[in-house]
Amino acid sequence: MQGTIKLYDEASKTGSLVTDDRIEVAIDARSLGDEFIRTLRLGQRVRFEVEDNDGRQVARELRLVTFAGR
């Protein structure tokens, strides 16, 4: 699945992204997995898997598609 970063707080490593189907998915500290991503920027394109976490969709295994925000 692919989407675009909507919000990201570097200090807490939380935020959200919007899928291409316009569904908002949460980002948490485990979303980045083993990827060597230091920060995420607004508008950046990402690939990811979705995990259901107590009824809330959370991104997992986030991978960068673009390296700079639009």
Secondary structure as GFF3:
##gff-version 3
##sequence-region A 1 70
A	DSSP	beta_strand	2	9	.	.	.	ID=ss1
A	DSSP	beta_strand	14	19	.	.	.	ID=ss2
A	DSSP	beta_strand	24	27	.	.	.	ID=ss3
A	DSSP	beta_strand	45	53	.	.	.	ID=ss4
A	DSSP	beta_strand	56	64	.	.	.	ID=ss5
###
